[in-house]
Amino acid sequence: LAVRHGKPVYQQQFGHRWIDPGDPARSRPADARTLYRMASISKLVTTLGVLKLREQGKLDLDRDVGDYLGFPFRNPNFPAVPVTLRMMLSHTSSLRDEAGYYWDADSGVHLREVFTPGGRLHGDGRMWAKNAPPGAFFQYANLPWGVVGTVMERVTGERFDRLMRRLILDPMGLPGGYHPADFPPEVPAEVATLYRKRKEVRGKEVWDPKGPWIPQVDDHSSRAPAPRARPDYVPGTNGTLFGPQGNCRLTAEGLADIFARMLAAAPDAWPCWSYSNHDVVRHVTRWGLDDTAARSYAVLLACLRGSICLYQGEELGLPEAEVAYEDLQDPYGIQFWPEFKGRDGARTPMPWVSDNAGAGFTTAARPWLPVSPAHRPLAVAAQGRDGMLAHYTRLLTFRRAHPALVTGEMSMVSVAGEVASFTRSGAERIFCAFNLGPDPAAVALPDGGWDSLGTEFGGCAADGNTVQLPGWGFVLARKA
């Protein structure tokens, strides 16, 4: 699915929504009606429900959440600081996932037992951060959304999944929802099954890329979806049951409709772009980029409309770190080693200096993850005037000096071979072209006169009507 200016411009389905392990011919193809589990995009849909209730005067984003829950809801490490919905929606509530974020119907849980010190499931209170009070520190977490769902139930008296249908999905005419057991009888067969390739080793399931596809979620081929709540469930006691953080099922078209409406309601909104984050292999490794290619991709990022995000160490050119099995902290890496080594290779300490054990990141004898030997030569203090850090510094200074690159209109991207080009238009008009391959290529400048830009960080000169781009080369030119 591709969306431009708030409207889908391309949509196509591939593969299967359900795989028959015995007879591939009976497998069911994905189509326009297929519903997909949206995972964490569900948080966006849940947020729309919260804002709808705020619009109706039933929720205040800055009120103490304990007032809604009916029991004190404070981080015991910072008991004077209230926790608000705004904090939970922005991942600054100081809640963490270390104590879990889902309690099923059989547990008979009331969230009071989870969050009240001394409660049956409170334990040592590890769901609360100790390093910073609510509102002061960003930490992505799923648990806050179960609390948000519970608050929504408390103020309406409705079950979260049915409330979201009434507030958001039904008014928008969107099929799907958070609870397949409540879908019309014909709909669960349209839900795509999620699979993993696994095998059992010594009684434990491990990743096996050569193994069969094993259903993990939403296999409704032989049985109806199981209800996640008992008939006697009391709304407002355990909203985690319905997965406000990740359980929404939508079609691709339905998701596009949500984005289109958001763009229409907030026409000044824009995307946020990033290449790397804490959950993926660093992009210079993932895409096999050498120094020249990495610099070109950095320029491309800086020329896109919207906000750009740099993941720590990206501005130093850090590759993915090799982390030994015995040093892993990521549960997924430990579980699926060595086929999947986890995410710790993107999470190692930031190297500030290269000449001490902790690379200037820590004085501890043993950090949470080890400093990568490959990162030491790229430490901040070791970067010279022409290093990657200097490149990013010049590049960000350039972007700030040309607002058209931030807020200006962006033309459709034109692709010819390995060359991608587009134009940014605002107070000035800037043509941007990138050779995203190792072989030389030529690009024609648009009609008219053009002045070179960006030569101070490696851009080619805009001379004549055609620019010869070396491998991974780029040209930026301003309309004369």
N, C-alpha and C positions, 0 to 999 in steps of 0.2 A: 504494500500500500504506500503510495507516494501522495503527499498533500502539498499543494502550493497555493498561496494566497487564500488559505482556508477552505480549499475545495480539492477533493481527490482528483488527481490527474492520471493515476494508474492504479489498478487493482487486479491482482491475479492470485489464485490459490494453487499450491503445489503439494504433492505428497498425499499422505493419508491421515484421516482423523482417527482411524482405528485400523490396526493391523491384525489379520487373522494368522496366527502362527502355524496353523495346519494347512491352510489353503489360501495362498496370497491372492488368488482371484476373487476371494470373498472380502478382501480388505475394502474399507470404505474411503473413497477419496474425499479430500477437503474441498469445500465449495463455499459459495458466498454466504451460506447459512451457518457455516461452522462457527461454533463458539469456542473461544480460547480462554484458558485461565490467565488472567492479566497479571498475575503475580503482584509486584509492588506498584504497578500502575493503579491497582485497586485503591491505594491510598489517595490518589487524586480524586477518584470518584467519591470516596468517603468524604473527602474535604468538601466537595460540592454539596453533599447532604448537610454537613455542619453549617456551611454558609447559608443554606436555605433556612435552617432552623434559626440562625442568627437574624436573617431577614424577617422572619416571623416573630421575632422578639422573644424566642424561647431560650436562646443561648447568648451569653456574653463571653467573648473570647478572652477577656482579661479578668474574669471572676475566678476565685479559688475553686478548683475542681471539686474539692471536698464538699462544698456547699451543694453541688449537684448529686454527688455519690451518696451522701447521707452518712459519711464517716470521715474522720480526719485523713487527709491525703497529703502528707508532707514527707520530704526526704529527711529521714531521722538525722542525717549528718548536717542538715541545714534547716532545722525545724521552724525558723522564723520566716522562711521564704515560701510564699504560696506557689503552687503549681497551677498553671492556667492552660486552657485549650490552645491559645496561641503558641505557647511553648511546645506543647505536644505536637501540634501540626508542623512546627518548624524544627523538630528534633533537638530542642534545647531544654527539655523538661528535666534532665538529669536521670531519666529512666534508662535502663540497660536491659539487654536480653539474657543476661547471664543466669537468671533464675527461671527462664522460660517465658513464653508469651502466648501459650494456648493451653487451656484446661478443658478436657472433653466432658460430655454430659455425665459419664459414669463417675467422674470425680466428685460430682455434686458441689462444686466450688461456688462460693460467693466471694467476689473479689475483696471483700473486707478481710477475709482470712489470708489473703496474699499480702496485702499492703499494711495491715495493722501489726506493729511489733508485738510478738507473742502469739500471733495468729497461727493457725494450723499449718499454713504453707509459707509463712514469712521467712522462716529459717534465719540465716544470718543477715538478711536484708541486702543480698547482693544485687537485687534489681535496681538499687539506687547507687549513683555515683558518689564517690568520696572526694574527687579532685576539684569539683566546682559546683556552686549552687545552681538551682534552677534558673534558666534564663541567661546563663553566662557562658555556656559551652555547647558546641554542636557535637552530637553523637547520634549517628543513624541507629534507629532501633525500631523494632516491630511492636513491642509491648505497649507503647503509648496508644496505639491505634485500637487495641482491645479495650483500653480504658475509654477512649473517645466513643467507641460503639456503645459501651455501657452507659455513658453519660447521655447519649442520644436516646437510648431506651428509657432512661430514668425520666427525662423531661417530656416524653411522649406516651409512655406506657405501651409502646409497640416493640415487637421483636426487630432487631436491627435489619435483618434481611428483608422483611416485609416493609419496614419503614423506608428503606432505600428504594424499593420498587415504587412506593407511593410518592416519594419526594422527587426522585430523579428519573428512574428508568421508564416508568409508565408514561409520565408527561412527555418524555422525549421519544416515545415509541420504540424503545430499545429492547430487544429480546435479551434474555439472560438474567444475571443477578448473582447473588452471593451464596445461594443455597439450592443446588440442583434438585434436592428432594422435594422442593416446592415448585419446581418447573412444571408446566403442563406435560402430560404423559408422553407426548411425541418429541419433546425438546431434548431430553438427556441424550438421545441417540445422535444429536447434532454436536454434542460437546466433544472436542478433541481430547483423546487420551494422551497423557504425558508418559513418556517411556524413558528407561535407562537400560543400558547394556550391562548386565550383572551376572555373576556366578557366585556360588556358595563355596567358600573355602574355610574349612574347620568350623562350620556352623555360623560363619559370618559372610554377609553379602559384600562383595568387592566389585569394583568396576572392571569390566572385561570387554574391550573393544571388538573382540571376535565373537562374543557371545550373542545370545538372542535378545531381542527387545522385550523387556519386562515391564508391564504396566505399573505405574507408580500412583497416578491420580486420574480419576474420571474414567475408569473402565466400566462403562455401563452396558456392555455388550450382552451380559447374561443375567444381570440383576439390576433392580432399580437402585437409584442413589439412596444411601442410608441417611436418615435424618440426623442432624447434628445436635438437635435439642429434643428433650423429652416433652410429651404433651403438657406436663405440669410445670414447664420452665417459666420462671417469673422474670419478665423483662426488667433489665436494670441490675441484674445480679452478676452476669458473666457474659459480656458482649464478645469475648474472645471466641466463643463458640462458632461464630459466623465469619470469622476471618476478615475483619475490616481492613487488615493490612495487606491481604493478598488473595482473597477468594473470589473476586468478581470475575464472572465469565461474560465476555462480550464478543460480538463479531468484529472483524477488522473494520467493516463499514461503520459499525456502532461507535468504535473508538474514534474513527475519523470524524464522525458527527459531533462527538464531544469536543474534540480539538477545534473544529470549525466554529462551534458556538462560542467557545472561549475566545477565539480570535475575534469574532464579531463583537463580543461584549467588551473586549479589551484590545482595540485595534492598534494601540501603541505597544502591545506586548511583543516579545521577540524570543527567539530560541536561546538556549545556553549550550555552547559547544565545548566538547572536551575530547581528547584522544585517549587519555589514561585515567585510571582511578584505582582505588584500593582493591577492587574485585577482578581486575583483568591484568594480563601480562602487559608490562610497559610497552608502549607502542613502538619504540625503536627496535625492540626485540620481536614483537608480534608481527611487524611488517617487514622486518629484515632491513632496516634503514642504516646506511652508513652516515657519516657526519654531514656530507653534502645534502643527502636526501632528507635527513632530519631537519636541517635548517630550512629547506624549501617547504616542508610540511608545516613548520612553525609559521612561516610567512602566510601560507594558505589559511591557517587557522585565524590569523590576525586580520585577514581580509573579509571574513564572513560577518554578516549582519547579526548583531546580538551581543551577548556577553560571552567571553571566552574564559575557560577554566584551565589552569595549569596545575597538574598534580605534582606534589612535592618531589623535587629532583628532576622533573622534566626539563626545567630551565638549565640544568647542568648536563643534559644528555645522558642521564643514567640508563643503562640497560637493565633488563630483568636480572635480579640477583639469583645465584645458585645457592639454595639453602639445603643443607644436609638433612636427612630424615630425622636424625636425633635432635635437630634444632627447630623442627617445625612446631608451630603453635596452631595453625589453621586446622580445625577438625576435618575438613574435607580433604586436605592434603594428606593427613595421617590416614584417613580412611581409604583413599583411592591411590595411594603411592604404589608403583612409580608411574602408572599411566597418566595420572593427573597429580601434579606435585603441589597443588593448592595455590593459594594466593599470597603466601608469605614473601615470594620473590619480589613483589611490588611494595612490600610493607617494611622493608629493612630501614635502619636509621638513616636520617639525612646526614651526609658527610660534609661537615663544615671545614675541617682541617684533615690533612692526611698523615700527620706525624704523631698521633697518639692513639691509644687502643680504642677509645670510644669515638674517634673521628670528630671530636668536639660536640657530639650529640649528648653524651653522658659521661659521667665519671664512675658509673657503676662498674663493678668487676664483670658482670654479665648482663648485658641488656636483654630485653624481651626477645629480640631477634639479633643475630650477629651482624656486624658491619661487613659488607661485601668487599673483598679485596679488589674487585673490579671497579668499585666506586671510589676508592681512595684517590687515584690519580685525577678524578673529576671533582674533587672536593671544592667548595667555594673558594678557599684560600689558594688553591692550586690553579684556578682558572686565570688565564692571561687575558690580555687586551683583545685577543681574537678568539677567545674561547666561546663555548656555547652560551654561557651566562651573559657575556658581553653582547652576543647576537640577540638574545631575547630582550636585553635592556634597550638596545637601539630600536628593535622592532616595536616594543611597546610604547616607546617614546614617539615613534613614527605614527602609530595608530592613534595615539592621543592627539597628535597634531593635525590629523585628517578626520574630522567627525563624519565625513561621508562613509568611512569604513565602519563606523559604529552604528549610526542611525540612518544612513542613506538607503535608498531603494536598491534592490539587488535584482539584476536581470536573470533570466533563465540561464542555467549553466550550459554552455556549448562544449561538446566533447568531439574531438577529432583525433583518432588514434590515442596516444597517451597524453594529449594536451587538453586540459580543461580550462575554459576561460569564461569570464563574466564581467559585467560592468557595475560599479557602484556609483550612485548618483545622489548628490545632495547639493551643498554649496559649490562643490566641484564634481567633475565626472572623472572617475578613475577606472581604467581598463586593467584587468588582472588576468594573467595567463600563466599556467604552471605545466611544465613538462614532468609528468609523474611516472617517468620511466628512465632507464639508464642510457638510452640511445638519443643522439641529437634529433631535434625536430624543429620545424619552422611554424611560426604563427603569424598570421596577417593582422596588422592593426586595423581597427575600424577606420572608416573614411574620416579625413580631416587631419589637422595637425595635432601632434602629441608630444609632451615633454616627459623625459625620463624621471622616474621616482624610485626610491629605494635602492639606489646603487651603493649606498653606504653599508648595506648589509647583504650585498651579493646580487642585487638585481641586474639584469642585462639592460643595456642602453636601448632606448626606443628610437633607433635611427632608421629612416626610410619607411617603406610600407610593410616590410616583413622583418621579423626578428628571428634570428637563429638562436634557438635555445639549446644549450648543452644538456646532457643527461641531468635530470633533476633541476634544471635551470628554470628561472621565472623572469617575467618582466612586469613591471608596474608602470603605467603611463597616465599622465593627467592631460585632459583635453586642453589644448592651447587656447 
